């Protein structure tokens, strides 16, 4: 079955599901409270066995009105049929929490940590949600649109590591 056919089946179980297709790429949008169930259904019933990526988009200065400031994006692949689907959900402050999908895909462990580190999105139920790219003392999330390009002076507090010490 092709991906649009799968999405039409999913709309029976998830009536609020919206979707679009552009150049053969299918994107679905679901509410946060139905996100885990949708991803689990895609994996277990439709063969999307590979989590290719989790990322986030900050729509702070976007020209169109979006359902939330942050768009959390999951890219799934069916390795048997080579089909792809993109699943999005929107989050807004102060409720920047989504369910962890590490029970479904082990790869989500590091991907969710990266999204937490760069955007500040928390993942409920994550086994080890801590910084993965930035030092523990770093308090900001630098891929947010309101983070200044020159930083907030955090680098001045980090110790200088010389080549011989690394």
Secondary structure, DSSP 4 states (H G I P E B T S, - for coil): --HHHHHHHHHHH-TT-EEEEETTEEEEE--HHHHHHHHHHHHHHH---EEEEEEEEE-TT-SS--SSSEEEEEEEEETTTTEEEEEEEEEBTTB-EEE--TTT-TTHHHHHHHHHHHH--EEET-SS---SSS-TT--S-TTSTTS-TT-SSGGGGSPP--GGG-
